Amino acid sequence: MAHIIITGSSRGIGLAMAKQAAQQGHRVLA
């Protein structure tokens, strides 16, 4: 499990990346 910071995650590609990382079990700070 990794800690991942994603900026611009309120919509679009950032949101999709945040959702995918969370589904894979990573901790996401968005």
C-alpha positions in Angstrom: 0.0 0.0 0.0 1.4 3.4 -1.1 0.5 6.9 0.0 -0.6 8.9 -3.1 -1.2 12.6 -3.5 -3.3 13.6 -6.4 -4.0 17.3 -7.2 -7.0 18.4 -9.3 -9.1 15.4 -8.2 -12.5 17.1 -8.1 -13.3 16.1 -11.6 -12.0 14.5 -14.8 -8.7 12.6 -15.0 -7.7 13.5 -11.4 -11.0 12.1 -10.0 -10.6 8.9 -12.1 -7.0 8.4 -10.9 -8.0 9.0 -7.2 -10.9 6.4 -7.5 -8.7 3.8 -9.2 -5.9 4.2 -6.6 -8.3 3.9 -3.7 -9.9 0.8 -5.3 -6.5 -0.8 -5.5 -6.0 -0.3 -1.7 -3.7 2.7 -1.7 -4.1 5.6 0.7 -5.1 8.7 -1.4 -4.8 12.3 -0.3 -6.8 14.3 -2.9 
